[in-house]
Structure formats: structure tokens, C-alpha cells
Amino acid sequence: MPALPDGEPAPADGALPADLGRPGSGFGVYVHVPFCAVRCGYCDFNTYTATELGGGASLAGYARTALDEIALARRVLDEAGVGGRPASTVFFGGGTPTLLPAGDLALLLDGVRQAWGLKAGAEVTTEANPDSVTPESLATLARAGVTRVSFGMQSAVPHVLATLDRTHDPARVPEAVRWARDVGLAVSLDLIYGTPGESVDDWRRSLDAVLACDVDHVSAYALVVEPGTRMAVQVRRGELPAPDPDDEATKYEVADDVLAGAGLHWYEVSNWARTPQDACRHNLAYWRGDDWWGVGPGAHSHVGGAAGGVRWWNVKHPRAYADRLGQGLSPAAGRELLRPDDVALERVMLGVRLAEGLPTTTLTAAARPAVAGLVADGLLDGRAAVGGRLLLTRRGRLLADHVVRTLTD
């Protein structure tokens, strides 16, 4: 798992800097559920299996602990003068949130509702593994106010799932999608491409399986072998080949062609939706720089302001997290005070990944001459640039990190 960022110590009471008010900014809540039944070999997220937790932390008591942070969050935001905004999105991520009993997720959503309220039409998403839900659990979530479920499908091909250490039967995916739809939930499927041993035909098989489910949202991410993971060890020992960037580029283009042909259009480099209303509003809030409070071990939070804003992150281990809240302390481990130029830089880094693009005026004066070169290289749309917007071409999406570096150096 990656280390927490560098930063200054966070106040023990969680207090935020003064004068943060930024009227009109959206507010979302992220709830991290740090539990998994099995640790996948490629994963470096802040998650734990039962055998890794040790004493002082438990899945059974997690909801009550997280509710303590929600209560603290309400107090801290109110005292900073930036509270009182209903949540427009709530996202349960992990880990596998649906390892918690559905009633516990409902309890946490009630905690958010009582602390801030939910905006009319709020999007409430939970991630889930296909083998971690039942018709009954999904019905409980829908009754509680969950509106959307994002299933970690990753692949429809058994040998690819085995390499990724995924334990679900691919045949369970359409069944889980049907259960979710039967209780009125919107459904997204998440895919990974570039797994060692995955052929282009394997990838097409996964895309065909997604289309057979007729979902309205798909996320597809290139496999990255993160340091410290079991897969990184396997690659280093020569037991698995490293992902091939050219192979991943080919598979991205295949995905874009197949999904667009089925009426799903990209709105962020790794995300496709049938209509703008089907896009994940919670993730859009991150990319657009809105405010959010992250609840749970290792969760990050952000509140903007006239002077720039502040970002902070919680201690990583569930035991340390529970201990701090049990003592009436903030679980925040550190924070970063953001200046206006930090915010402007991040707006370019994140906003350029969106299909809506960014105004050219977002760039610093020193960076604007680079636009012509990126257009000439086929990475930015020339017509959009003439109209004053930065919009990635498909080739630009494949090289989005290069585009960002060029525009921010």
C-alpha cells in the first residue's frame, strides 16, 4: 500500500483554517470501507482482510466508528463556516463496501442524511463485488436511498480473473446486474485491461459481456503494477510479464470503438456513459474540484476557499482510526494548505481529462504557447483550441499524462 502524502500535522481536533468559505461549491461524502474477503495481487488500495486486521478493529463495529467521524465532520465544517450544505453525492468505496451488512451501509447513509441532509436527486453509489450481494441486500440498499451500484467485474475471462486473484464467477455478473436493476438501481461495470496473458480477443469477450448486460456506465482502467503488491513481485521474478503499453493502447482503442458503437460515450479518459445523466456525478465532483469529506481509514478530504483551500488525509490502519475517534480526536494524520496556484494547477491536471474540456484561459500565460504543439501532434483538438477550449483527441487520451505535463510545466 502506498504511503500517506507528505504534509503538515493536522490539528488533533480536526479544525480547518479560517476563511474557507466558497459559496456555491458542491459537497459530497466519500465513505471508505477498508475490508476485502481476499487481497487481489494487483491492488495497493488501503484495504485489509480479516487476518490482516489484528485486534482493536472489526468489520462488525466499523459502522459505529465511522458514524463518530461523520459527527466530528459536521462539527468541524460548521465551526469553519462551510457546513450546512446538503450532500449532492455519497460514495461508498473500498475495499468491498458490501462486505458490511446492508443494514450497516443504510445506517451510515442515515448518518450522512442526519448530519447534512441529501440534496434532492442526490446520487448515492456503492461499489460491490458481484459475489458480495444478494437480491435481498440490494433491495435493502435501494430502500435506504442508494441509487447506484458499481460492480467490480474486471474481466469476463476466467484465466484473466485468476491472474488478478478475482474470486467471482463471471456468470454471476449478469445475474447481479439484473438483481440491481430489479430494485431500481442504476448499474456501472468496472473493467481492467492489460492483465498479463490477456489477448485482444479476451478483451473483446469482456466488452461483449458488458454490452450483453446493457448497462449505462462503464469504467475501464489500464492495469498498473504498483510497487509492493504481490503482482509486482511476480513481475520482478519473471513469473508474469509486465503489462505492455502498446497492448494497453490497442485495447483502449478497441474499448472506445466498441462502447461508442453501442451508444456509450467517453466523458472522462477512463469512463463512458450512455447519457450525461448516467455519468458518475461523485467522480465528476473530484475532477471539477468540488468539496468533499472522506470518512474512514486513509480517506482524503478537500475544502476549497478564497485563499486556496485545504486537503487532509486520515490515518491508514482501521485500528489506529478507531483508537483516535474513541479518544474524541480527529483521525486526520496530515494536511496540505492549498494556494490559488495549486488549485489552478490541479484544475488543469484533472479537468483536461474530461470530454467537456477546459477553457484555454485556465492555463498560465507561459503554458499557452504549448497548445499549438499539442494540436500539431494530434493530442488536442484543433477546432476546439481555436474556439478557446482544451479538448483531448483519442490519441491525446492515450497520452493524457504527457499532455498534462506539457501544459503544467
N, C-alpha and C positions, 0 to 999 in steps of 0.2 A: 504494500500500500504506500502511496506517495506521502511524503512528509507534509505537515502543515506549512503554509507560507510563512516567510519571514514577516515580521511586523512588530509594532509596539505592544506592550502588555495591555490587555483590556481591563477596564475597571471591574473590581470584584462585584459591584452592584449592577453592572451592565449599562451604566449611564452613558448616554450618547452626547456628542458635542453639542454645544448651544447653536441656535440659529440654523437649524437644518431644514426648516420649512420649505417645501417645494409644492405649492398648491397645484392640484390637477394631475400629479403623478399617480399612476396606477399602483395598487398594492396587492401583492399576492403572498401566499403562505406555502412554504415547502415543508413537508414533514418527512424526515429521513427515518426509515425503519431498517436498522442495520443487521438484519438476520437473514440467513440463507440456509436451506437444508444441506446444500453441498457447495463448496467453493469451486467455481469454474476456473480452469487453468489459465485463462487469458485475463481474468478480472483483477483489477487493482483498486476497486471501489472499497470504501470503508464499510466492510461487511464482515460478519462473524458467523460461524456455525456454532452449534451448542457446545461442542468440545473445545472451541477456542475461547469461550467467554470467561470461564472461571467463576469464582464466587462473587457475589455482590451485584450481579446483573442478570436479568432473566427476561425471557420473552413474555412471561406471564405478567410481570409487573411493569412492562415498558410503557403502556398507555398512560398509566397514572403518573409516571415520571415525566413523560412528555407534556402532560397537562400542566405540570408545575412550570415548565418553561413557557407554555402559552400564557399562563397567568403573569409570569415575570415580563414577558414581551409586551403585554397590554400596558402594564405599569410603566415600563421604560419608554415606550412610544408616547404615552400620554404625558409623561413628565418632560419629554423633549419637545412637546408641542406638535408632534406629527402623527398622533393617534386619531382615532375616531373615523378612519376610513374603512368602509366595508371591504372585505376581500373580494376581488373580482375573479381570482383563480385560487384553487388549492390543489396541490400535487403531492400525492403520497409516493415517494420513491424509495429506492434501496440499493442493494438488498432485494428482498421479496416482501413487500408490504402485506401481501395476502397470506403470509405465514401467520400473521396475527389473526385471531378470530375476527370475523366480520363485525361482531359487536364492538370490539375494541377500536376498529377503524371508525365505526359510527360514533363512538364516544369521543374520539379525537376530533372528528368533524363537528360534533356538538360543541366541543371546547372552542374551536375557531369561531363558530357561529355566536357563541355567548361573548367571546372577547371582542369581536369586531363586527359581527354580522356578515352576511353574504350578500353581495350586490345582486340585484335582480338578473337572472340569467347566468349566474356565475358558473364557470367551468370547474368541475371537481373531478380530477383524474386519479386513478390508482394504477400503478404498474402491477403486473401479475405474471407468474409463470403459468403456462397452460395447465399444468398438473397441480396447481395450488388453489384452484377454485372449483366450486360445485354450483349447480343451479340454485341451490338454497343460499349459499354465501353471496352469490351475485345479486340475488333478489334482496337480501338484507342490505347490501351496499346501495342498491338503487333506492330502496325505501328511505335510507338515511340521507340521501341527497347527492350521492356520487352520480356523475353524469357520463363518465367516460372511463374506459379501461384500455390500457396499453399492454398487450401481451408480448412477452419476450419469445418470439418464435425462432429467430436467428437463422434457421435453415429448415428445409423440408426433407433433407437427405440424411439418412441415419449415420453414415460414416463421417459426415461433416459435424453433426451434433456430437458424435463420440469424441472427435478431436477437440471440440470445445468443452467437453465434460458436461454437456447438457443432458439432463436425465429424462426429459419428457418424450413421449411417443409422438412423432409428427402427426399421427392420425388424431391426436387429442385436440389439435389446434382448431380445425373447423368446428368441432363439437363445442369447444369453449366459446368460440365466436358466436355460434348460434345461441348458446345459453345467455350470453351477454345481451345479444340483440332481443331475445325474447322478453327480457325485463326492461327494455328501453334504453340500454346503454349504447353510446357511440363506441366504436372499436377502432383501435390502431394496432398494427402489427410491426414489430421491430425485427430487422434483419441485420446480419453481419456478412460481409463478403470478403474474400481474400484468405479464407482459412486454408492452411496447408493441406494439400490433397483435394481441394475443391476445384473441379473443372468448370469451364464456362457452361457446359451442359447441366452440371449440378446446379449452378446459379440460376439458370433459366428454369429449371424444375422448381426451385424455391419461389421464384417470381410467379410462375404459373399457379402454384399452390396459393399464393397470396391473392391473386386475381380470382381464383375459384371461391374464395371466402367473401368476395365483393365488399371489402372494407373501404372506408372513405379516407383513410390516412395510413401512410406507410413511412417508416423511418428506416434508412439503410446506411450503415456505417462501415467503413473500411476497417478491417482488423488491424489493430496496433499492438505489437508485442511490447508490453510495458515491463520495465526493469523490476525485478523482484518477484515476478509471477512464475508459476510452475511452467507455463509455456515458454517464458524467456530462458529458463534452464534447459528445457528440451531443445530449443533452437541452438543454444550455445553448445550443447553436447552433440549436435548433429542428428538428434533423434527426429526432429522436424525441420523442414526447410523454412527459412524466413519468408514472410509474405513478399510477393514481387510487385513493386509499384506499377509496372506496366500492365500486369494481370489485373490489378485492382482498378486501374484506369479503364481498361476494357470492360470490366464488369459494371463500373459506374455508368458507362455509356449504354450498355445493354439495359440496365435498370431504368435509366431515363427514357429510353426508347419504348420499353415495354409498358412502363407505368403511364407515360404520356399517351401512348396508343390506347390505353384503357380509360383515359379521362382523368388521370391523377397528375397534377402539375406541380413542379417544384416551387416551393415558396421560401425555402432555406436550403443551403447546399445539400444537406442530407435528409431532407423531409419533403414529402409530396402529399397533397391533399386534393380531394375532388372539387371542393369549392373553398373560397376564403373562409367561410364559416366552419369548415372542417379542420382548419389549421389548429395546432395546439397553441391556445392563447397564453398558457402559462410560459411556455418556452419563448414565445414572441416577446413577452414582457422582459425576459432576460436580455434578449438581443436588442431590445429598444431602450434598455437602461432604466426600467421602472424600479420601484422599491419592492423588496420582499423580506420576510423574516423566515430564516431557515431553522426549523426545530429539529433537534436530535444530534447525536454524536457526529462530529465532523462537519455539520451543516454550516453553510455560509449564508450571510445576510448582507443586505445593502440598503442604505437610505441615502438618497441624494439631498442636495441643498445648494443654497446660493454660493457657498464657498467651495463646493465640490462634492462633499458628502463623506460617508464613512462605510467601510466594508469590514466585517468581522467574521470569525470562524470559531466553532466550538471545539472543545477537547474531543479527541477521536474515540477513545475507548468507552463503551457503554457503562462500564463500572465507574470510571472517573466522572463521566457525565452525571450518573445517578448520585454519586457522592457529593458533587458540588451543589446540585439542586437540593439534595437532602439537608445541606447546611445553610440553605437560603441564599446561596451565591449564584451569580451568573455562571453558566457553563462556558462562556466565551474564553478562548485561550489567547487570542491576539486580535489586533485590528490594524487597519490601514486607513489613514486620513487621506482623502482624495482631493486633489487640487483641480481647478477648472481645466487645466491642460491634460490631466489624467483622464478626466471624463471625456474630453474631446477625442483623445487617442482611442479610448475604448469604444466610443461611438463608431469610429471608422473600422476598428478591428471586428466588431460584431455586426454592425449594420450593413457592411458591404457584402455579407454573406446572404442577405435577403433578396428575394426577387423584386421587391419594391425598390431596392437600391437606396442610394443616398444622394443628397444634393452635392454637387461639386464644391459648393461653398463650405461644406463640412471640413474640407481639407485645409491645412495650413497653406499660406502663400508659397512656402518653399516646396510643398509637395505637389502643387497643382501642375507644374510642368511635366511631371511623370505620367500624367493621364494620357498624353499623346502617344508616348512609347508603349503603354499598355494596350491602347487601341490598335496601334500598328502591329503588335504581337498577337492580336486576336483574343486578348484576355478581357477587355472591356468593350461593351457595345458602342460603336462609333456614333450611331444616330442618337442614342441616349446621351452620350457625352456632349454632343453638340447642343442638345437641349438642356444641359446643365445637371445631368444625373450620372452617377456611377452605377453601372449595371453589368454584372458578370455575364460573359458568354458561357457556353458549356465548357469550352476549353479553359476559361477563367475559373469556373467552378472546380475543375480538376487541379488547378494551381492556385487555389484561393489563398493559401498561406503566403505564396510568393507575391501575390497582388497586395495583400495586407502589408507585408514588409516593405514593398516598394512605396506604398502610399503613406507609410508612417515613419520611414527612416529620416 
